């Protein structure tokens, strides 16, 4: 019996996908509703892209159920969707204008309904493969939004572009949410994850944590280390199997055991000041992933 959630734009209910003996997505439940941004996070290989392909109807679940707009994903439901894939879905050997015309025809709208920035308009005769990645991402967004979709699915939409271009693309995302569209987005940028209303953190194909940034970070701590030789301390802790991050010349060790961290430093003949501090979102993600 389906566990579909009434009113959900996207809905995975205990969805599983196997490839032979490999379980890429394992018993995952996820929902996206109107007017919210759901961030799908996890390391490479966590199962995010496979889950998205299932939600879009490009892969059938081995077990469980997926739905788009309350029904099985299909060509008809995808007409109500705006999708920007990691590969952008553009044709590099066609011009900007030809890509716009192609996308407009696919969604049954006029080309002038796809709104381009002045920068892109000035490049309308250029082959897409000859313009920069930032401009290509702007074009992919414009093509995805032209038919006023009720749902956006964005797979690493700002990867490889500069901070200003990322900020502009996120302005576009927020504008869509303000008109009550729902958004599912994957990202590796923590500042983008913090703009999401709700996060779903995947590890090894399963949902490892879900909720707001505060929910995921709540109660999680790391050990901050100030050592005379930060590079030697970094090496010693890394060799001992700890996940270590640099914050200036200070180290942040993904562990809640300050005694054990101190013992590693002492064994390496190193002095340092240690303190237990609250984890960042990135550190909480590492802790969750390591625990699995």
Secondary structure, DSSP 8 states (H G I E B T S, - for coil): -----TT-SEEEEEEEEEETTEEEEEEEEEEE-TT-EEEEE--TTSSHHHHHHHHTTSS--SEEEEEETTB---HHHHTTEEEE-TTTT--TTSBHHHHHHHHHHHHT--GGGS---HHHHTTTTSBGGGS-HHHHHHHHHHHHHTT--SEEEEESTTTTS-HHHHHHHHHHHHHHHHTT-EEEEE-S-HHHHTTSSEEEEEETTEEEEEE-HHHHHTT-EEEEEEESSHHHHHHHHHHTT--EEEETTEEEES-S-HHHHHHHHHHTT--EEEEEEE--HHHHHHHHHHH-
